[in-house]
Amino acid sequence: MATTGVGARIDAFLARYFDAPLPDPDGLPWYVAPLPTWLENVALRLAWPIAIVNLVGTLFGFWYYAGRPTELAADGQLGMAPLAAWPLIPDSPVATLFIALSLIAWRLEWSFAEPIHALAFFGCIKLGLWTPYVQLALNGPEGIVPWLYWFLILSHLAMALEAFVIHRYASFSVPAVLVATVWYGFNDVVDYFWPILEGPHHTILRAEYVGGELTHAIPAHDLAAGWAVVLTLIAVFLGLTTRVAKLKRA
């Protein structure tokens, strides 16, 4: 292992305490593997702590979608929807659950985990980039405490970075990419175009409240929908491009 550079030294330091074998760097093009190798290594060495952090994030996300209650009562957006719609609403908590399961599956060497890896990749790309856009360009900081506003932005950007570690241990098989495409494509349809259950399925935007009433007949709703669809397409492209690049390197 190279020991020059701050990043390489951090990797070498962590290797003393987290010395489980890592998959070899696969030398993929920068546009599907933009993180430096040392940072990929650090993330993989810390797979268990990162998985735990994401599981905590999942719990936090469900609490957030429940209206941030201080008592054990259904409230917020989840309280407005039937139980059957709950898997379709808290997109970010489900995405952090996927990446946690992906890391756990890799560490435990599950043989059936390729769809989980693809779902994690799609989820982290999509929600990691959708939420900061919505918060910065559509919602703005009004109506939310500053610490929570910036936590939402920065934590979701960290999710996007997590996506680019998965290629080290996943094959991005076509069936796995298909599963993720169907799931997130279905989410786009029911979130913005054809709701199948009572109540809004997409994350309610603060920008959608006009005069105290929730409305979808405003540009903010369309912009959020458009960006969601674009990110799904980007995730499909990156997933399949990663697959092709890995086959070329094989």
BELFEN-V347458 format. One record per residue. N is the residue number from 1. PHI is phi in radians with two decimals (* if undefined). OMEGA is omega in whole degrees, -180 to 180 (* if undefined). D_LAST is the distance of its C-alpha to the last C-alpha in whole Angstrom. Layout:
N:PHI:OMEGA:D_LAST  N:PHI:OMEGA:D_LAST
This chain:
1:*:177:22  2:-1.17:-177:24  3:-2.02:178:27  4:-1.65:-180:29  5:1.58:-178:29  6:-1.09:-178:31  7:-1.05:179:27  8:-1.11:179:26  9:-1.21:176:29  10:-1.09:179:29  11:-1.05:-180:26  12:-1.11:179:27  13:-1.11:-179:30  14:-1.16:-180:29  15:-1.09:178:27  16:-1.17:-173:30  17:-1.95:178:31  18:-2.16:-169:28  19:-1.81:176:26  20:-1.10:-179:24  21:-1.09:179:20  22:-1.93:173:18  23:-1.13:-179:14  24:-1.13:172:12  25:-0.99:-174:12  26:-1.78:172:9  27:1.07:-179:11  28:-1.35:178:11  29:-1.05:-174:14  30:-1.08:-175:17  31:-1.33:172:18  32:-1.98:178:16  33:-2.45:-172:16  34:-1.37:-178:20  35:-1.43:175:20  36:-1.12:-176:21  37:-1.02:-178:18  38:-1.09:180:22  39:-1.27:172:23  40:-1.00:-180:20  41:-1.05:-180:20  42:-1.05:-180:24  43:-1.09:-180:23  44:-1.21:177:21  45:-1.11:-178:24  46:-1.69:-175:27  47:-0.99:-179:25  48:-1.14:177:28  49:-1.03:-180:31  50:-1.16:177:29  51:-1.07:180:29  52:-1.13:178:32  53:-1.04:180:33  54:-1.21:176:31  55:-1.15:174:33  56:-1.09:177:37  57:-1.08:176:36  58:-1.09:178:35  59:-1.09:178:39  60:-1.06:-178:40  61:-1.12:178:39  62:-1.15:175:41  63:-1.09:180:44  64:-1.11:-179:43  65:-1.24:176:43  66:-1.44:178:46  67:1.64:-179:48  68:0.94:-176:48  69:-1.24:172:51  70:-1.66:175:53  71:-2.15:-178:54  72:-1.36:-180:52  73:-2.51:178:53  74:-1.25:-179:51  75:-2.70:176:51  76:1.15:-174:49  77:-1.17:178:47  78:-1.11:178:46  79:-1.19:180:49  80:-1.46:-172:50  81:-2.05:174:47  82:-1.19:-177:47  83:-1.01:-178:45  84:-1.11:-179:43  85:-1.53:-174:42  86:-1.02:179:41  87:-1.12:-177:37  88:-1.59:-171:37  89:-1.67:-175:39  90:-1.40:-173:38  91:-1.06:-178:34  92:-1.16:176:33  93:-1.05:177:34  94:-1.17:178:32  95:-1.15:177:29  96:-1.18:174:30  97:-1.13:179:30  98:-1.08:-178:27  99:-1.22:175:25  100:-1.09:179:27  101:-1.13:179:26  102:-1.09:180:22  103:-1.14:178:23  104:-1.11:180:25  105:-1.06:178:23  106:-1.13:-177:20  107:-1.15:-180:22  108:-1.62:176:24  109:1.02:175:21  110:-1.17:-177:22  111:-1.54:-174:20  112:-2.03:-167:21  113:-1.68:-176:20  114:-0.99:176:18  115:-1.07:178:21  116:-1.12:179:22  117:-1.07:-180:19  118:-1.18:177:20  119:-1.07:178:23  120:-1.13:179:23  121:-1.06:180:21  122:-1.06:-176:23  123:-1.09:-178:26  124:-1.22:176:26  125:-1.13:-172:25  126:-1.20:-177:28  127:-1.33:178:31  128:-1.15:-180:30  129:-1.88:179:31  130:-1.26:-174:33  131:-1.14:177:36  132:-1.03:177:36  133:-1.04:-179:37  134:-1.11:-178:39  135:-1.18:-176:41  136:-1.41:-172:41  137:-1.67:-174:42  138:-1.99:-176:43  139:-1.34:-172:45  140:1.30:-175:46  141:-1.43:-177:47  142:-1.21:176:51  143:1.53:179:51  144:-2.54:-178:49  145:-1.15:-174:49  146:-0.99:-176:48  147:-1.11:-180:46  148:-1.26:178:44  149:-1.02:-178:43  150:-1.32:175:41  151:-1.09:179:40  152:-1.06:-178:38  153:-1.17:-174:37  154:-1.24:-180:35  155:-1.16:178:34  156:-1.29:174:32  157:-1.09:176:31  158:-1.10:176:29  159:-1.04:-180:28  160:-1.06:177:26  161:-1.15:-180:25  162:-1.02:-177:24  163:-1.01:-172:21  164:-1.56:170:19  165:-1.79:-170:18  166:-1.10:-177:17  167:-1.06:-178:13  168:-1.18:-177:13  169:-2.18:-178:14  170:-1.96:-179:13  171:-1.63:-176:11  172:0.95:179:13  173:-1.08:-179:14  174:-1.06:177:16  175:-1.04:179:19  176:-1.16:177:19  177:-1.11:177:19  178:-1.10:178:22  179:-1.01:-179:24  180:-1.16:179:24  181:-1.11:180:25  182:-1.12:-178:28  183:-1.12:-177:29  184:-1.36:172:29  185:-1.16:176:30  186:-1.05:178:33  187:-1.04:179:34  188:-1.05:-177:34  189:-1.10:-175:36  190:-1.34:179:39  191:-1.23:-167:39  192:-2.13:-170:40  193:-2.09:-175:41  194:-2.59:179:42  195:-1.10:-175:43  196:-1.82:179:43  197:-2.29:-177:45  198:-1.12:177:48  199:1.53:178:48  200:-1.21:-180:45  201:-1.55:-179:41  202:-1.39:176:40  203:-1.05:-180:41  204:-1.17:-180:44  205:-1.58:174:45  206:-1.08:180:48  207:-1.16:-179:48  208:-1.45:177:49  209:-1.56:180:52  210:-2.12:-177:55  211:1.10:180:58  212:1.42:-179:57  213:-1.97:178:56  214:-1.40:179:52  215:-2.41:176:51  216:-1.75:-176:48  217:-1.51:179:50  218:-2.42:-179:49  219:-1.03:-178:46  220:-1.02:179:45  221:-1.10:-179:44  222:-1.16:179:42  223:-1.17:177:40  224:-1.12:179:39  225:-1.12:-179:38  226:-1.07:-180:36  227:-1.17:177:34  228:-1.08:180:33  229:-1.15:179:32  230:-1.04:-179:30  231:-1.18:175:28  232:-1.08:179:27  233:-1.12:177:26  234:-1.07:180:24  235:-1.10:177:22  236:-1.06:-180:21  237:-1.05:-178:20  238:-1.17:179:18  239:-1.10:-179:17  240:-1.24:178:15  241:-1.14:176:14  242:-1.09:178:12  243:-1.02:-179:11  244:-1.10:-180:10  245:-1.10:179:9  246:-1.18:178:6  247:-1.15:179:5  248:-1.16:-178:6  249:-1.45:-176:4  250:-1.20:*:0
